[in-house]
C-alpha cells in the first residue's frame, strides 16, 4: 500500500545514523554549464541583533535588517545561504567600520566569491531636547551601513536619515 510507505530519509533521520543534510543533494556545489555569471545572490531581510557604537564609544543594541549577497562566476550553480549566517554569528553582533572589512573578507573566503555586498539597516536612538521646553526625549534616526568588497578593495557608506521639522 503506497500510503504505508516510509521515506528512507525519515528512517535515516530517526535512527540518527546519517545526518539528514548528508542525504540531500548539494545543488549549490554542482557545476553550471550555462555560462551565466550572477552579480548578486544571497539572503534578504535577515533580522539580526547587532551592536553599534556612537561618537562617545557607547554601545547601543539594535535589531538590524540585513541583506547579504555575493557574486557567482559563470560555472557555479549556487551559494550556501547558511554560510552567511555562520559568518555573522562569528562577529558576535558587533558591526562597525572596524569589523565590516574583516566580515566581508570572511564572507568572500567562506563562500568563494569575488564580490560581497552587505546592507545593514537599523533604527538608532539619541536623546534630544525640545527647543523651547528643553524636555529630553528619544529621537529615532534611520541608519544603514553599506559595505562591499570586490577582490581586495573595500568600500563603506554610512547612511543616516535625520528627521527635520521646518
Number of C-alpha atoms within 10 A of each C-alpha: 4 5 5 6 7 9 8 10 15 11 13 14 14 12 10 10 9 13 13 14 10 8 12 9 9 12 13 13 13 12 13 16 10 10 12 13 14 15 14 14 17 18 16 13 13 14 14 16 14 21 16 17 15 10 6 6 8 9 13 14 13 17 17 21 19 20 19 25 23 27 23 22 17 15 16 20 19 19 21 14 15 10 13 21 15 12 16 19 12 11 14 11 18 19 18 16 15 9 12 22 20 14 21 24 22 17 27 20 11 14 20 15 19 18 23 28 24 23 19 24 21 21 16 21 15 11 9 13 12 9 8 6 7 9 9 11 12 11 14 15 15 14 17 20 20 17 22 23 24 17 12 9 10 17 13 17 12 12 13 15 12 11 9 5 4 2
